[in-house]
Amino acid sequence: MAIINGLRGVDVTIRIDGQTATEYADPDAAAAGDAGSCKTSSRYIECKDKAKFTVHLKVTKDYPWGHRNHSLNIGIFIDGEYAKGELCREGDTLFQPWERDVSHRTIRLRGNQPGQQDRYVAQAFEFSGIKKVDDAPDERVASEVSKAKNLGMIEVKFFRCIELGGADVAPQTSREQSTEFATKALKGKATSHMTSYSPPTPTTAPHYIKCNNLRADNGPIAIFRFIYRSKGNNRFLPLLPMISTDAKPYIEGLIAEAIIPRAPRGRSVTLVGLSEEQIRALAAEALERRSVVSGPEYPVRECEADICVQKPEPGVKQEFKQEPRGIKRECGQGETVDFTGEKDPPPRPYKVAKTIAGKEVIDLLDED
């Protein structure tokens, strides 16, 4: 449940296939309620391919009504595009909380024949995997870069408004939608899914109310943002129980961008209690390791002394990596001085001789 500090009586949740989605903190976002006049909340959620979802809205009497007898104009934007709107009045919350489940958009289908009336249909929200196109022309890449910025995001914006009565407004007309995007347009992004819409089902024409948002607010008073990512695509969510809430979304991005690859067989990886600096160090180490590994699994390595030997695959030339050694300098009379700071080698054992009586004699003056 996304709740903004300082904004009482308002919360938003996402329900996937009827179940409330688990939310994870977004470390890159400003603290909820600290973004000036517009209070914000940003959370990560897990999406599932072909799963339908609903945006659940709730407003209670605890919300600070009264200023100019305003209402709440609530706009839902998915992947950067307007999907649907709702209106909440103070009277709707007097005896019980006002709640709405927004699970679809309403669009208008134009008549195919002259004089034929338009039809209204509803289309449910559902998650769909993005299909990447490698050989897209430059014109397409340029047009899709701006769209890609908002992919994988659900935004719910709350505006204070004054109602002006009924309005004769028609919903948006249907337009073609594609789940294909140019690979270059998605470069550097961990986005795996976008929202598509189910086949249309007939519905009645929606009723619209004309209202003006308060100019003094200069925009929405609150924004609830949900960033959705898939479990199978980034291999991040299986680690969630092991990782602190604040670090999860950060690690998610690293793994989604293949900065942290899958752990090699027989090696356990735990990120419990690690700081962001330590996680970055692990990511850098893993990235360096990937530069010498071509297959999905790491080959077995054998380390001896300062030389690390990697077992070559059939047909692959064997390479040796000489690690940097400490500094040693030769001094007079064959003496070697070690400046590496490493532990001194164990002393050479003393010479031991036996007398005729069988007793051991240790030579303490040995200078060889």
Number of C-alpha atoms within 10 A of each C-alpha: 13 18 18 22 13 10 17 14 16 20 17 22 20 24 17 20 14 11 10 15 17 14 19 20 19 21 16 10 14 13 16 20 18 15 13 8 13 18 21 25 25 25 20 21 20 17 25 19 17 17 14 22 25 21 20 17 19 16 22 19 18 13 13 12 15 9 8 10 12 20 21 23 21 21 18 21 18 21 19 17 13 14 19 18 15 15 18 19 17 18 12 15 18 12 9 11 15 18 16 16 14 19 19 21 20 24 24 18 17 14 11 9 7 7 7 9 11 13 15 22 19 19 18 19 22 22 22 20 20 21 15 16 14 11 10 14 11 12 8 13 19 13 12 17 17 12 15 20 15 18 22 23 23 23 22 22 20 22 23 26 23 17 18 10 9 11 11 8 11 14 16 14 13 13 9 4 9 10 13 12 20 23 18 19 23 20 12 11 13 19 25 23 23 26 26 20 17 15 9 16 11 12 14 10 15 11 11 16 13 13 19 13 18 15 9 7 13 11 15 22 17 23 23 22 22 25 22 23 28 23 18 15 15 21 16 21 20 10 15 16 10 14 17 16 15 14 21 22 25 17 24 23 19 18 19 23 16 17 20 23 19 15 13 13 10 6 7 7 11 10 17 12 11 13 12 13 9 12 17 17 12 15 19 14 13 17 15 12 12 17 8 10 11 9 8 11 12 16 15 11 10 10 9 7 6 11 13 15 16 17 15 13 9 7 6 8 8 11 11 10 10 10 10 8 8 10 10 11 9 10 9 6 6 7 9 11 11 14 10 11 8 8 7 8 6 6 6 6 6 11 11 10 11 10 8 6 6 8 8 11 11 11 11 9 8 8 5 3
